[in-house]
Amino acid sequence: MNVRSLQRVIEAIPTSDGAGVKLRRSLGQSAWARVDPFLMLDHFSTENPDDYIAGFPSHPHRGFETVTYMLDGHMQHQDHLGNTGDLKSGGVQWMTAGRGIIHSEMPQQEQGRMRGFQLWINLPAKEKMKPAGYRDIQSAEIPVVTLPGGARVKVIAGTLQVDGRATAGPIQGISTDPLYFDIELPAGASFVHPIAPGYHAFVYPFEGSVEVGSAGKRRGLKTHHAGVLSDGDAVELTGCEQGGRIILLAAKPLLEPIVQYGPFVMNTREEVEQAVRDYQSGKLTEASL
């Protein structure tokens, strides 16, 4: 077994998005801070309504997928396709922008904690102009597995494979073959899992801290620091003194050019310029362009 090591650390930086929602951005804070096919990871967490109440009013996307995972709170999704979804604690919204979608995500609470993640996953060139889609996944649809030693894994995408048992998450069959786990590790508990060689992977502790790598080669990773992993065929994570809760993501890289202009992610500058023109002319969401 070739256990992956911690190769690079990206500290999440405070920023804001939407109509002023405060958050921390690790992946996506620059072109350097990407892990193909993952474009961006935002982590929002606050109990102050002023930090989130304005939400994310109607805005466009083209060329990638957005995954919103709500840990605590309640937001409502609406889009031009007529979809409406209530994203509540423990739930996930998986949206494929494809050739174009216009949507909003607005808080449905005026007080209390709002906490979660938004992840952007790139689409291959051949899929960037496919029809937009949306899936609302409730918490009850997402399996949670408790492992020997006390680790607890929530399987959002991909399949958990431990001790000969396979537990499939609700998201399967995507071309980048993403793995998306929410892992809770008590102090000293370890989690070992296969990841296909050549796939890109990173971890993000959002509570406590974690050690990455096999015994004798472990490196610590602090809260709010994304850890990009080396190549290998497995990942090993160990909870530090206070334990930790971690997002683990892995996927097949696209190895294609990326040209991004705000909410548009394409392969060439000309395609991005066309996306801007389509949005300005009202053609972004037309069935054929």
Summary of the structure (lengths in Angstrom):
residues: 289
radius of gyration: 18.5
end to end distance: 48.4
largest distance: 58.6
contacts: 997
relative contact order: 0.20
helix: 8%
strand: 54%
